[in-house]
């Protein structure tokens, strides 16, 4: 491609982003100049007004979306760079391939659905799977009893979440405290609790405290175990939310004489809570599902009742009724909130 004298195209330093960008006067701009790394650090331009030795500030503008050859004001040829990114000069062939792949994906999905329907309705193996896992008659018989444990599941999740929010916030404040004792204790608590399985913590609270003479009600023990476990996770969420607020806001509200607790209450925490609502919603969804582990301490929640009905009817359908029961829970609304 013919360009400046010597057959070199026009180059400008990287940094211009659109019409009207201004670059330093000559000799900062030397057409055709390359640095020690070759072309890196330089940008091909669609049109450039080459500055004269008098030091005039050049004006730069980008033209066109397709790769082409344009003429500069002085008659030099410059190559137009192809814009990158969606909607900025993407070749039409990419759009066609995207449509083709979308159609193929839809056809494959439809074919999979048709195969599953035919397999479950026409083949003997499919009929056995439907009879064992999705038996309509067993489902109608077991569903009322299984739904009876839904209220207990929701009460466990809601009561635990209230205590989790309070304890988690206190641990987060201790974690960011300037007091080294509180900070170290909070770090130890978070690291130890997050490293223990939830089921083990439930057994320690319910059975371990009973050996020490503290016999707890299964409901109280379940709420305590869930609070201890999830408070460690939500403490880190609160800490991240508080630290996401710029420290200049704390300095600004402290300068007129406002105390640390007042600044946290009226300025920092309201903003931090708004930032951590999505991860807290995710944690509540996980908490609602982890209440099924409390069936190990004889709490008759949804999973426990489904297990009883499975033994009664010798069929796995009551276990499949548990997701149907929890679908009436706040999980969908929390999933929307977390998005």
Secondary structure, 3 states (H helix, E strand, C coil): CCCECCCECCEEECCCCCCCEECCCCCCCCCCCCECCECCCEEECCEECCCCCCCCCCEEECCCCCCCEEECCCCCEEECCCCCCCCCCCCHHHHHHHHHHHHHHHHHHHHHHHHHHHHHHHCHHHHHHHHHHCCHHHHHHHHHHHHCCHHHHHHHHHHHHHHHHHHHHHHHHHHCCCCHHHHHHHHHHHHHHHCCCHHHHHHHHHHHHHHCCCCCCHHHHHHHHHHHHHHHHHHHHHHHHHHCCCHHHHHHHHHCCCCHHHHHHHHHHHHHHHHHHHHHHHHHHHHHHHHHHHHHHCCCCHHHHHHHHHHHHCCCHHHHHHHHHHCCCCHHHHHHHHC
